[in-house]
Amino acid sequence: MKELLEELISDYNSNTDSDFVEKNRQLFRNKGNLLDASNKFAFLDYLASRGSDVFFLVFCEETNTKMDLDQAENYSSVMFTKIAESGLMPCNKVMQQRSSNSIIRFPDIIGEDCVDEYYSYMFEFAIKNGFICAVQELLSKDKEKRFINDDISCYEDLLNAQTDKLIERSVRNYYLTGEVEDSWENYVEGYHYTPDTSTKCVKNEDYFKTRGKEICKENLKSYKKSKLLSSKTTLEELNDFVDKYNWDDGFEIPYFIMKHKNCDLALRKKLYELGAGDCIDENTYKDTNKDPWKQFILELDEMIKKEEQ
């Protein structure tokens, strides 16, 4: 039986023709079904160690191989970690889509009663490893049948550890609105913000200089005002935008408006009032980096006081 396993591995590696997918499918159907259970899993061990997620699923399908939740999670960890370490992720459109499809299809080889637990496990894995497509696909699945924890605090450490903040924004937006942002393709095509880790603001986890900057850019697109913060924007244009701004969209845009070179004292006072600045107690709140509203108001208040002197 060991010889048959080695022969299967050899034949699998030799399939390099243009129709290698179908040839491997036939190979698994013919020789794979001759293996006993232990050698079937030995071949799956081999595929997982190579990050061959597509053929892992094809083999299970052609040999009718099933597994329990622990096995599925262990194999997924090995296989998708290998993919994540390959350097092809996260900014590769094909790999993002392929890995997401494999994750979504994986429950086909486990019991129906384990599907939600598997998706929950892979949701955390996808966040940690930058699988933005899988994160958004799993959020879409969660809308159909809840499996993600109701408390976002369970994911705070994973979200805060992300270098690029689009995954974090997608998850937070889902918790706030119940809707899934369909933006992963923009992410892999290069429209994502990667902070300069050498700057002081990143080391201090300055929200508006890292994740807030990207959110500001995205929100301005929804207002069709992508160039609002350009140096040519006048005070009147900034003022008009503030008058029409929906504060439910956050403090990112107002923060960068208050920093704009053409923003004056009167507009900053208006931002302070509309942003409910009089509700904050700066004496009882020190760690502003974790709360965009408090950071926005405290910095704005400091700017106003300096200008009034």
Secondary structure as GFF3:
##gff-version 3
##sequence-region A 1 309
A	DSSP	alpha_helix	2	14	.	.	.	ID=ss1
A	DSSP	alpha_helix	20	30	.	.	.	ID=ss2
A	DSSP	three_ten_helix	32	34	.	.	.	ID=ss3
A	DSSP	alpha_helix	37	49	.	.	.	ID=ss4
A	DSSP	alpha_helix	53	63	.	.	.	ID=ss5
A	DSSP	alpha_helix	69	85	.	.	.	ID=ss6
A	DSSP	alpha_helix	93	105	.	.	.	ID=ss7
A	DSSP	three_ten_helix	106	109	.	.	.	ID=ss8
A	DSSP	three_ten_helix	112	114	.	.	.	ID=ss9
A	DSSP	alpha_helix	115	129	.	.	.	ID=ss10
A	DSSP	alpha_helix	132	144	.	.	.	ID=ss11
A	DSSP	three_ten_helix	152	155	.	.	.	ID=ss12
A	DSSP	alpha_helix	156	160	.	.	.	ID=ss13
A	DSSP	alpha_helix	166	177	.	.	.	ID=ss14
A	DSSP	alpha_helix	184	188	.	.	.	ID=ss15
A	DSSP	alpha_helix	200	203	.	.	.	ID=ss16
A	DSSP	three_ten_helix	207	209	.	.	.	ID=ss17
A	DSSP	alpha_helix	211	222	.	.	.	ID=ss18
A	DSSP	alpha_helix	235	244	.	.	.	ID=ss19
A	DSSP	three_ten_helix	247	249	.	.	.	ID=ss20
A	DSSP	alpha_helix	252	258	.	.	.	ID=ss21
A	DSSP	alpha_helix	265	274	.	.	.	ID=ss22
A	DSSP	three_ten_helix	277	279	.	.	.	ID=ss23
A	DSSP	three_ten_helix	288	290	.	.	.	ID=ss24
A	DSSP	alpha_helix	292	308	.	.	.	ID=ss25
###
